[in-house]
Amino acid sequence: MYMRGGSTAKLLSDLEKTPNLKDLLEGKTIAGSSAGAYAICKYSLSNESGEFRDGLGFLNMKCYCHHRNGEEENLRKLLEYKEDLPIITLPDYKWVVIYK
């Protein structure tokens, strides 16, 4: 399943309408770009609005998309947000592959 970028709030709202989505996707390949990556992870921080979001938690990680040099303060804020989890930083046009 590929989840593209766009409005994270809209994507999450649409995905949450599917009961047992996590179970339905078990064992499947899931990919996300920007909003899609935010939806897959447990927590994220928008570099546009500075808003923290709770994702679906398919990956027990935090995510920060469109990362650029000099944004260490945002990464620090995300690191301190809620629980201690690894952070995925995704610059534009880069991908991270996680085998679970």
TIMI-2910 file (N, C-alpha, C, CB; in pm, 1 decimal, decimal comma, always signed):
<rs>
+----------+----------+----------+----------+----------+----------+----------+----------+----------+----------+----------+----------+------+
!      n_x !      n_y !      n_z !     ca_x !     ca_y !     ca_z !      c_x !      c_y !      c_z !     cb_x !     cb_y !     cb_z ! resn !
+----------+----------+----------+----------+----------+----------+----------+----------+----------+----------+----------+----------+------+
!    +85,6 !   -116,7 !     +0,0 !     +0,0 !     +0,0 !     +0,0 !    +89,5 !   +121,9 !     +0,0 !    -97,0 !     +0,3 !   +121,7 !  Met !
!    +61,6 !   +215,1 !    -87,9 !   +137,4 !   +340,7 !    -93,3 !    +47,2 !   +454,8 !    -49,6 !   +193,6 !   +366,9 !   -236,5 !  Tyr !
!    +97,4 !   +533,7 !    +45,2 !    +25,2 !   +652,2 !    +91,8 !   +108,9 !   +774,1 !    +55,2 !     -2,5 !   +646,2 !   +247,1 !  Met !
!    +56,1 !   +856,3 !    -32,6 !   +132,0 !   +970,4 !    -81,1 !   +122,1 !  +1088,9 !    +14,5 !    +83,4 !  +1010,6 !   -219,2 !  Arg !
!   +189,1 !  +1195,6 !    -23,0 !   +185,2 !  +1317,5 !    +55,8 !    +54,3 !  +1392,3 !    +36,2 !   +302,1 !  +1406,9 !    +19,9 !  Gly !
!    +42,8 !  +1501,9 !   +106,2 !    -78,7 !  +1583,9 !    +99,8 !   -116,0 !  +1627,6 !   +240,1 !   -196,3 !  +1506,1 !    +33,4 !  Gly !
!   -241,8 !  +1624,1 !   +269,9 !   -291,5 !  +1665,0 !   +400,8 !   -285,0 !  +1546,5 !   +497,6 !   -436,6 !  +1719,4 !   +390,1 !  Ser !
!   -199,7 !  +1557,9 !   +598,0 !   -187,2 !  +1450,4 !   +696,9 !   -318,0 !  +1430,3 !   +771,5 !    -74,2 !  +1481,1 !   +796,0 !  Thr !
!   -383,1 !  +1539,6 !   +809,5 !   -509,2 !  +1529,0 !   +884,0 !   -615,4 !  +1457,0 !   +801,2 !   -559,7 !  +1668,7 !   +924,8 !  Ala !
!   -627,5 !  +1489,5 !   +673,9 !   -726,8 !  +1423,3 !   +587,5 !   -693,2 !  +1276,3 !   +568,9 !   -734,4 !  +1492,9 !   +450,5 !  Lys !
!   -564,8 !  +1247,6 !   +544,9 !   -524,3 !  +1108,6 !   +526,2 !   -555,1 !  +1026,3 !   +650,8 !   -374,6 !  +1100,2 !   +492,5 !  Leu !
!   -518,0 !  +1077,5 !   +767,7 !   -545,0 !  +1004,9 !   +892,1 !   -694,8 !   +985,5 !   +913,1 !   -484,6 !  +1079,5 !  +1011,8 !  Leu !
!   -772,0 !  +1088,9 !   +885,3 !   -917,5 !  +1079,7 !   +900,6 !   -974,8 !   +970,8 !   +810,0 !   -983,8 !  +1215,3 !   +869,1 !  Ser !
!   -928,3 !   +965,3 !   +686,1 !   -977,3 !   +862,5 !   +592,7 !   -932,8 !   +722,7 !   +635,4 !   -927,5 !   +891,7 !   +450,1 !  Asp !
!   -806,7 !   +708,6 !   +676,2 !   -755,4 !   +577,4 !   +716,6 !   -823,8 !   +525,6 !   +842,3 !   -605,2 !   +584,5 !   +739,4 !  Leu !
!   -856,6 !   +615,2 !   +933,8 !   -919,8 !   +573,7 !  +1059,2 !  -1062,4 !   +521,9 !  +1039,0 !   -921,3 !   +689,7 !  +1156,8 !  Glu !
!  -1119,0 !   +541,7 !   +921,0 !  -1252,9 !   +490,9 !   +890,3 !  -1252,0 !   +340,8 !   +860,8 !  -1311,3 !   +566,4 !   +771,5 !  Lys !
!  -1133,7 !   +284,9 !   +837,8 !  -1123,9 !   +142,5 !   +806,1 !  -1098,0 !    +64,2 !   +933,8 !  -1012,0 !   +116,0 !   +702,0 !  Thr !
!  -1195,7 !    -15,8 !   +977,2 !  -1173,7 !    -95,4 !  +1098,6 !  -1063,4 !   -198,7 !  +1076,6 !  -1304,0 !   -165,6 !  +1141,5 !  Pro !
!   -984,4 !   -221,5 !  +1179,0 !   -879,6 !   -323,7 !  +1176,5 !   -777,5 !   -302,5 !  +1065,1 !   -941,8 !   -459,7 !  +1161,7 !  Asn !
!   -749,5 !   -179,0 !  +1030,9 !   -655,9 !   -149,9 !   +921,4 !   -519,3 !   -211,5 !   +947,0 !   -641,6 !     +1,1 !   +902,0 !  Leu !
!   -472,1 !   -201,2 !  +1068,6 !   -340,5 !   -258,4 !  +1100,2 !   -339,4 !   -408,8 !  +1074,4 !   -302,6 !   -229,5 !  +1247,0 !  Lys !
!   -443,8 !   -477,6 !  +1113,8 !   -453,2 !   -622,1 !  +1089,9 !   -460,8 !   -652,0 !   +940,6 !   -576,0 !   -680,8 !  +1161,8 !  Asp !
!   -535,7 !   -571,2 !   +866,2 !   -548,7 !   -592,4 !   +721,7 !   -415,8 !   -576,7 !   +648,4 !   -650,3 !   -495,5 !   +663,9 !  Leu !
!   -328,7 !   -490,8 !   +701,9 !   -200,9 !   -464,2 !   +636,1 !    -86,5 !   -550,9 !   +689,1 !   -165,2 !   -318,7 !   +652,4 !  Leu !
!   -114,3 !   -633,3 !   +787,5 !    -10,9 !   -720,7 !   +844,7 !    +52,5 !   -806,1 !   +735,2 !    -70,6 !   -811,3 !   +955,5 !  Glu !
!   +185,1 !   -803,6 !   +728,9 !   +258,9 !   -882,0 !   +630,9 !   +267,0 !   -818,5 !   +493,5 !   +197,3 !  -1015,3 !   +618,5 !  Gly !
!   +207,2 !   -702,5 !   +476,5 !   +208,1 !   -633,4 !   +347,9 !   +318,6 !   -527,8 !   +345,8 !    +70,5 !   -568,5 !   +320,0 !  Lys !
!   +354,9 !   -485,6 !   +227,4 !   +450,0 !   -375,6 !   +210,9 !   +372,1 !   -244,7 !   +216,8 !   +529,8 !   -388,1 !    +76,0 !  Thr !
!   +419,0 !   -153,8 !   +301,5 !   +355,0 !    -23,6 !   +317,5 !   +459,8 !    +82,8 !   +289,0 !   +293,5 !     -6,4 !   +461,2 !  Ile !
!   +423,9 !   +181,1 !   +208,6 !   +514,8 !   +291,9 !   +177,4 !   +440,4 !   +422,4 !   +198,7 !   +569,1 !   +282,0 !    +31,1 !  Ala !
!   +514,3 !   +521,3 !   +245,7 !   +452,6 !   +651,6 !   +266,9 !   +547,6 !   +763,1 !   +230,7 !   +407,4 !   +666,7 !   +410,7 !  Gly !
!   +494,3 !   +866,3 !   +170,7 !   +570,9 !   +984,0 !   +133,9 !   +508,2 !  +1104,1 !   +203,6 !   +574,7 !  +1003,6 !    -21,3 !  Ser !
!   +586,0 !  +1176,2 !   +281,4 !   +540,7 !  +1294,2 !   +354,0 !   +420,8 !  +1259,1 !   +442,8 !   +504,0 !  +1407,4 !   +255,4 !  Ser !
!   +300,2 !  +1302,1 !   +406,9 !   +183,4 !  +1272,5 !   +490,8 !   +167,1 !  +1122,5 !   +512,1 !    +56,3 !  +1330,2 !   +427,7 !  Ala !
!   +199,2 !  +1044,2 !   +411,4 !   +191,3 !   +899,0 !   +423,8 !   +289,5 !   +845,4 !   +525,8 !   +216,1 !   +833,8 !   +290,2 !  Gly !
!   +410,4 !   +901,5 !   +527,2 !   +510,5 !   +860,8 !   +626,3 !   +466,8 !   +903,0 !   +765,7 !   +648,5 !   +921,5 !   +592,8 !  Ala !
!   +410,8 !  +1022,9 !   +776,0 !   +360,2 !  +1067,7 !   +905,6 !   +250,6 !   +973,9 !   +956,6 !   +306,7 !  +1211,7 !   +895,4 !  Tyr !
!   +165,0 !   +928,9 !   +867,0 !    +54,7 !   +841,0 !   +906,4 !   +105,5 !   +705,7 !   +955,0 !    -41,5 !   +821,4 !   +789,4 !  Ala !
!   +209,8 !   +653,9 !   +893,9 !   +263,5 !   +522,5 !   +928,6 !   +329,2 !   +522,0 !  +1066,4 !   +363,8 !   +478,0 !   +823,6 !  Ile !
!   +397,0 !   +631,0 !  +1099,1 !   +472,1 !   +637,5 !  +1225,4 !   +379,9 !   +669,4 !  +1343,2 !   +583,6 !   +743,5 !  +1215,9 !  Cys !
!   +434,7 !   +656,9 !  +1462,3 !   +356,1 !   +681,5 !  +1583,3 !   +337,5 !   +830,7 !  +1609,0 !   +423,1 !   +616,1 !  +1703,9 !  Lys !
!   +444,6 !   +909,0 !  +1591,7 !   +438,7 !  +1053,1 !  +1615,5 !   +516,9 !  +1124,7 !  +1507,0 !   +494,1 !  +1089,1 !  +1756,0 !  Tyr !
!   +479,2 !  +1250,9 !  +1483,5 !   +553,9 !  +1332,2 !  +1388,1 !   +545,2 !  +1478,6 !  +1427,9 !   +500,7 !  +1311,7 !  +1244,6 !  Ser !
!   +630,0 !  +1557,8 !  +1362,6 !   +630,1 !  +1702,7 !  +1381,2 !   +632,3 !  +1765,1 !  +1243,9 !   +751,7 !  +1750,9 !  +1467,8 !  Leu !
!   +533,3 !  +1846,4 !  +1214,4 !   +528,0 !  +1916,3 !  +1086,0 !   +630,2 !  +2028,3 !  +1085,6 !   +386,1 !  +1972,0 !  +1058,2 !  Ser !
!   +716,3 !  +2029,3 !   +983,8 !   +812,9 !  +2139,0 !   +977,3 !   +747,6 !  +2265,3 !   +922,4 !   +933,5 !  +2099,7 !   +890,4 !  Asn !
!   +626,0 !  +2255,6 !   +871,4 !   +554,0 !  +2374,4 !   +823,4 !   +481,3 !  +2444,6 !   +937,2 !   +454,1 !  +2335,8 !   +713,8 !  Glu !
!   +402,4 !  +2368,9 !  +1012,9 !   +319,2 !  +2429,4 !  +1117,6 !   +381,8 !  +2419,5 !  +1256,2 !   +183,3 !  +2363,7 !  +1119,5 !  Ser !
!   +480,5 !  +2329,7 !  +1273,1 !   +537,9 !  +2306,9 !  +1405,0 !   +446,0 !  +2225,6 !  +1494,2 !   +569,6 !  +2438,2 !  +1471,1 !  Gly !
!   +344,6 !  +2164,7 !  +1434,8 !   +243,2 !  +2089,6 !  +1508,7 !   +284,5 !  +1943,4 !  +1524,4 !   +107,1 !  +2099,0 !  +1437,8 !  Glu !
!   +267,7 !  +1892,2 !  +1646,0 !   +289,6 !  +1748,7 !  +1671,0 !   +164,1 !  +1673,5 !  +1629,2 !   +324,0 !  +1720,8 !  +1822,3 !  Phe !
!   +184,8 !  +1552,9 !  +1577,0 !    +71,8 !  +1468,9 !  +1536,5 !    +93,7 !  +1327,5 !  +1586,5 !    +53,6 !  +1469,9 !  +1382,7 !  Arg !
!    -16,0 !  +1260,9 !  +1617,2 !    -12,6 !  +1118,4 !  +1646,4 !    -54,8 !  +1046,7 !  +1519,4 !   -105,5 !  +1080,8 !  +1768,1 !  Asp !
!    +30,2 !   +954,3 !  +1472,7 !     -2,8 !   +875,7 !  +1354,7 !    -70,0 !   +745,7 !  +1394,7 !   +122,3 !   +847,4 !  +1271,9 !  Gly !
!    -74,8 !   +653,8 !  +1300,7 !   -138,6 !   +525,0 !  +1325,4 !    -50,7 !   +429,2 !  +1403,9 !   -177,3 !   +461,7 !  +1195,4 !  Leu !
!    +79,7 !   +456,2 !  +1408,8 !   +169,8 !   +375,0 !  +1489,8 !   +205,8 !   +240,8 !  +1430,4 !   +110,1 !   +353,2 !  +1621,4 !  Gly !
!   +193,9 !   +224,0 !  +1297,4 !   +238,7 !    +98,5 !  +1235,0 !   +387,6 !    +78,7 !  +1262,0 !   +210,6 !    +99,1 !  +1081,3 !  Phe !
!   +460,9 !   +189,2 !  +1263,8 !   +602,4 !   +186,4 !  +1304,0 !   +613,5 !   +258,4 !  +1436,8 !   +695,8 !   +252,8 !  +1195,6 !  Leu !
!   +676,0 !   +197,3 !  +1533,0 !   +692,1 !   +256,2 !  +1665,5 !   +811,3 !   +352,6 !  +1661,9 !   +712,5 !   +145,2 !  +1774,4 !  Asn !
!   +792,4 !   +459,2 !  +1583,8 !   +898,2 !   +558,0 !  +1560,9 !   +835,7 !   +695,7 !  +1546,8 !   +981,7 !   +522,6 !  +1434,5 !  Met !
!   +921,8 !   +795,6 !  +1549,1 !   +882,5 !   +932,9 !  +1520,7 !   +934,7 !   +968,4 !  +1382,1 !   +936,9 !  +1032,1 !  +1629,6 !  Lys !
!   +866,6 !  +1061,4 !  +1314,7 !   +903,2 !  +1094,6 !  +1177,5 !   +909,6 !  +1246,2 !  +1158,9 !   +802,8 !  +1032,8 !  +1078,5 !  Cys !
!  +1008,7 !  +1287,8 !  +1080,8 !  +1023,3 !  +1429,8 !  +1044,9 !  +1058,0 !  +1436,9 !   +896,4 !  +1134,1 !  +1501,4 !  +1132,9 !  Tyr !
!   +961,5 !  +1481,1 !   +815,5 !   +980,0 !  +1487,1 !   +670,2 !  +1027,0 !  +1625,3 !   +624,7 !   +849,8 !  +1450,8 !   +599,0 !  Cys !
!  +1078,5 !  +1628,6 !   +504,7 !  +1128,6 !  +1751,4 !   +441,7 !  +1241,1 !  +1814,0 !   +524,6 !  +1014,0 !  +1852,8 !   +423,2 !  His !
!  +1320,6 !  +1728,5 !   +585,1 !  +1429,3 !  +1771,5 !   +673,3 !  +1536,7 !  +1846,2 !   +594,4 !  +1491,1 !  +1650,3 !   +745,6 !  His !
!  +1582,5 !  +1956,2 !   +651,6 !  +1692,5 !  +2034,9 !   +594,5 !  +1793,5 !  +2063,1 !   +704,5 !  +1640,6 !  +2168,6 !   +530,9 !  Arg !
!  +1915,6 !  +2087,6 !   +665,0 !  +2018,3 !  +2125,1 !   +763,0 !  +1972,9 !  +2249,9 !   +837,4 !  +2156,2 !  +2149,5 !   +693,8 !  Asn !
!  +2007,8 !  +2257,3 !   +963,6 !  +1973,5 !  +2372,7 !  +1045,1 !  +1842,1 !  +2358,6 !  +1120,5 !  +1967,7 !  +2493,3 !   +959,4 !  Gly !
!  +1780,0 !  +2243,0 !  +1113,0 !  +1652,8 !  +2222,4 !  +1181,9 !  +1669,1 !  +2137,1 !  +1307,8 !  +1552,6 !  +2156,9 !  +1087,7 !  Glu !
!  +1783,0 !  +2150,2 !  +1371,5 !  +1811,5 !  +2069,8 !  +1489,8 !  +1713,9 !  +2098,2 !  +1603,5 !  +1953,2 !  +2095,0 !  +1536,5 !  Glu !
!  +1665,1 !  +2222,1 !  +1612,3 !  +1570,8 !  +2256,9 !  +1719,0 !  +1441,5 !  +2176,9 !  +1704,1 !  +1540,4 !  +2408,6 !  +1717,6 !  Glu !
!  +1392,5 !  +2162,6 !  +1581,7 !  +1271,4 !  +2081,7 !  +1558,4 !  +1295,8 !  +1935,6 !  +1593,4 !  +1225,9 !  +2093,4 !  +1411,7 !  Asn !
!  +1412,8 !  +1885,1 !  +1558,3 !  +1444,0 !  +1746,2 !  +1592,1 !  +1452,4 !  +1726,7 !  +1742,5 !  +1575,1 !  +1703,5 !  +1526,6 !  Leu !
!  +1506,7 !  +1824,7 !  +1813,1 !  +1512,9 !  +1817,4 !  +1959,2 !  +1372,2 !  +1814,0 !  +2018,5 !  +1592,1 !  +1937,1 !  +2016,3 !  Arg !
!  +1283,3 !  +1899,6 !  +1966,7 !  +1144,6 !  +1902,0 !  +2014,9 !  +1076,4 !  +1767,2 !  +1992,0 !  +1065,1 !  +2013,9 !  +1944,6 !  Lys !
!  +1098,3 !  +1711,5 !  +1874,0 !  +1036,9 !  +1581,7 !  +1843,6 !  +1094,6 !  +1471,8 !  +1932,1 !  +1057,3 !  +1545,9 !  +1695,7 !  Leu !
!  +1222,7 !  +1477,4 !  +1956,2 !  +1287,8 !  +1379,3 !  +2042,9 !  +1226,7 !  +1381,7 !  +2182,7 !  +1439,1 !  +1406,1 !  +2050,7 !  Leu !
!  +1194,4 !  +1499,6 !  +2232,2 !  +1139,2 !  +1515,7 !  +2367,2 !   +988,5 !  +1490,9 !  +2373,6 !  +1169,1 !  +1654,7 !  +2418,3 !  Glu !
!   +922,6 !  +1479,6 !  +2259,5 !   +777,2 !  +1463,4 !  +2255,9 !   +738,0 !  +1323,6 !  +2301,7 !   +723,0 !  +1490,1 !  +2114,3 !  Tyr !
!   +651,5 !  +1318,3 !  +2399,5 !   +597,9 !  +1193,8 !  +2454,7 !   +708,2 !  +1093,6 !  +2487,6 !   +499,4 !  +1131,5 !  +2357,0 !  Lys !
!   +700,1 !   +973,5 !  +2432,7 !   +793,6 !   +867,3 !  +2472,4 !   +923,1 !   +870,1 !  +2391,1 !   +727,0 !   +731,1 !  +2457,2 !  Glu !
!  +1021,9 !   +800,4 !  +2443,5 !  +1153,7 !   +793,3 !  +2380,8 !  +1152,2 !   +688,0 !  +2269,9 !  +1263,2 !   +760,6 !  +2486,1 !  Asp !
!  +1150,0 !   +734,6 !  +2144,4 !  +1147,7 !   +646,6 !  +2028,1 !  +1250,0 !   +695,5 !  +1926,3 !  +1005,7 !   +641,0 !  +1965,2 !  Leu !
!  +1295,4 !   +607,5 !  +1838,4 !  +1385,2 !   +651,4 !  +1731,2 !  +1314,0 !   +748,2 !  +1637,2 !  +1438,4 !   +530,3 !  +1652,2 !  Pro !
!  +1391,7 !   +835,5 !  +1573,8 !  +1338,0 !   +933,2 !  +1479,1 !  +1388,2 !   +900,6 !  +1338,7 !  +1378,3 !  +1077,9 !  +1519,6 !  Ile !
!  +1294,5 !   +899,8 !  +1243,7 !  +1329,1 !   +890,3 !  +1102,5 !  +1327,1 !  +1032,3 !  +1048,2 !  +1230,0 !   +795,5 !  +1023,1 !  Ile !
!  +1436,9 !  +1076,7 !   +990,7 !  +1440,1 !  +1206,8 !   +923,9 !  +1445,3 !  +1182,5 !   +774,1 !  +1562,2 !  +1293,2 !   +971,4 !  Thr !
!  +1353,4 !  +1244,7 !   +702,6 !  +1343,2 !  +1223,8 !   +558,9 !  +1359,4 !  +1355,7 !   +484,0 !  +1209,1 !  +1158,7 !   +523,6 !  Leu !
!  +1478,3 !  +1379,1 !   +427,3 !  +1491,7 !  +1495,3 !   +338,7 !  +1407,3 !  +1471,7 !   +213,5 !  +1642,0 !  +1520,6 !   +300,6 !  Pro !
!  +1379,0 !  +1576,8 !   +140,7 !  +1305,1 !  +1561,9 !    +15,5 !  +1376,7 !  +1463,8 !    -76,3 !  +1288,0 !  +1698,2 !    -54,4 !  Asp !
!  +1299,5 !  +1382,8 !   -144,0 !  +1347,5 !  +1287,4 !   -245,0 !  +1434,1 !  +1175,2 !   -188,4 !  +1425,4 !  +1360,7 !   -349,9 !  Tyr !
!  +1423,8 !  +1147,4 !    -60,4 !  +1497,4 !  +1036,2 !     +1,1 !  +1397,7 !   +937,4 !    +59,4 !  +1595,5 !  +1087,1 !   +111,3 !  Lys !
!  +1439,3 !   +812,0 !    +65,1 !  +1355,7 !   +704,7 !   +117,9 !  +1433,0 !   +628,0 !   +223,7 !  +1308,9 !   +609,8 !     +5,0 !  Trp !
!  +1361,6 !   +571,1 !   +316,4 !  +1418,6 !   +482,3 !   +417,1 !  +1340,1 !   +352,0 !   +405,9 !  +1411,3 !   +544,7 !   +564,2 !  Val !
!  +1412,0 !   +240,1 !   +403,6 !  +1347,8 !   +109,3 !   +397,9 !  +1365,9 !    +43,7 !   +533,5 !  +1407,0 !    +20,5 !   +283,1 !  Val !
!  +1256,3 !     -0,8 !   +590,6 !  +1257,4 !    -66,0 !   +721,3 !  +1195,4 !   -204,0 !   +704,8 !  +1180,3 !    +18,7 !   +828,9 !  Ile !
!  +1269,6 !   -305,3 !   +741,0 !  +1218,8 !   -441,4 !   +735,8 !  +1169,4 !   -477,7 !   +873,8 !  +1327,2 !   -541,4 !   +686,7 !  Tyr !
!  +1049,0 !   -525,4 !   +882,1 !   +988,7 !   -554,7 !  +1012,3 !   +948,8 !   -700,5 !  +1016,8 !   +866,2 !   -463,8 !  +1039,4 !  Lys !
+----------+----------+----------+----------+----------+----------+----------+----------+----------+----------+----------+----------+------+
</rs>
